Amino acid sequence: MPAPARAAKPIPPETLARLKAAAGPAGFLDDPADIAPHCVSWRDDWQGVTPLVLRPATTAEVSRIVAICAETGTPIVPQGGNTGVTGAGQPHADGSEVILSTSRLKRVRAIDTDNDTVTVEAGVVLADIQRTAAEHDRLFPLSLGAEGSCQIGGNISTNAGGNQVLRYGNTRSLVLGLEVVLADGQIWDGLRGLRKDNTGYDMKQLFIGAEGTLGIITAAVLRLLPRPSAIETAWLGIASPEKAVALLGHMKRSLGEQISAFELMRRQIIDFLLAGMPGHEDPLQVRHPWYVLVEVGGQGAPGALAEPFAAALTEAMEAGLVDDAVIASSLAQAKRFWKMREDFAQAQQAAGGILSHDVSVPVSRIVEFLGRADAALLEAYPGIRLNAFGHVGDGNLHYNPARPLDWEHARFRAEKANINRIVHDIIASLGGSISAEHGIGRQRLEENERYKSPVELALIRSIKRSLDPKNIMNPGKAIRI
């Protein structure tokens, strides 16, 4: 069993003074107005209190700060772009923690086109890494809605997924090496751009997805790939999730690993988008119960995939898997399709009364999950609006039911625990995960302890105690000890 919650203590003024000196004059924020944006999440209302935000500009400064925190027992909340949704990046409300922001660790240290790698510091924004890769005719394939503001250190710490996991894998698959400041202030230099290294435990894997609970990632060596020169994108209207799964199999057989994205969307999320986000238009003239956004990419002349892509879709329509389709005729149209997908999170905020579930199951169980979850929620809450979308190609769905229209928001929120239990019990029975790409943070902490086995929880706690014996690294997030 986890130990009782630690007794929070105010941070002594002399400790705060030492931390400011270690960060340097430009390396901290102590004015409440400057601190405030770092203490609240961009959605889901996670808030906290801290007396100090530290903004080191070098790994050495991070090391000095962490060493002081280790000596004094001062807890640290590592924070990247502050785009997370589970409360992992916000302090608790007791004011006993400092925030360490990586926003000034923003150098691209090296790019090696022969080795197809780029070495970047933790505060580099994801979109800037994508642009740097493109400037060298390479692709960094991690892509998600917050890419204009999220930072790579946070992406690595949460093992971010995104839209192209089907082809390229999640963040874990794209990291070759890490530099990490450990919980005692030591620096582990694991910045090796190797694809093969069989010299013992793969230490970097411990920090990927650890949500800052084991150490602070300060830099990374990332894989680059050939930049696709032939890309085709289509928006499809389909009848059901069964058809979507069958369509995915058909497209894989037809086009193999050229499929880079395969997004499934229920009509409800399109309605939320069109109502709450001006500037979008329905790509198809007829409403459909479900939609798929599919993209393929490869090498060759632009347009080289147009004929095989169209042929595969024609065969799918003849087989009854697709009811309607529009293939993007230009890059601008393809970007409009993807902009719709990227704006789903904001569309849901505009709609209000959403309960989010970031879940995954084997692709073969997606239809069963949706059928069982829909039926269970409709039975328990007649009038609930079923809302789902996600990366069905890798089994990850965002299953986010919305309140019945005649319910107040507060009444629906009061049912959060019961709705979560209904959805997550079904996920567990199908061998799935209650957090596919968002992480655990504070949001799923108790639920994760419910669904993980005692053996697995004990292993996780033993790692945490070994690497962070004083429990100063993001305490109370991801795992309790």
Secondary structure, DSSP 4 states (H G I P E B T S, - for coil): -PPPPP---PPPHHHHHHHHHHH-TTSEE-SHHHHGGGGB-SSTT-B---S-EE--SSHHHHHHHHHHHHHHT--EEEESSS--SSSTTS--TTS--EEEE-TT---EEEEETTTTEEEEETTSBHHHHHHHHHHTTEE-----TTTTT-BHHHHHHTT---TTHHHH--GGGGEEEEEEEETTS-EEEE----S---SS--THHHHTTSTTSSEEEEEEEEE-EEPPSEEEEEEEEES-HHHHHHHHHHHHHHHGGGEEEEEEEEHHHHHHHHHHSTT---SSSS--SEEEEEEEEESSSTTTTHHHHHHHHHHHHHTTS-SEEEE-SSHHHHHHHHHHHHTHHHHHHHH--B---EEE--GGGHHHHHHHHHHHHHHHSTTPBP-EEEEGGGTEEEE--B--TTS-HHHHHTTHHHHHHHHHHHHHHTT-BS-SSS--TTTTHHHHHHHS-HHHHHHHHHHHHHH-TT--BSTTSS---
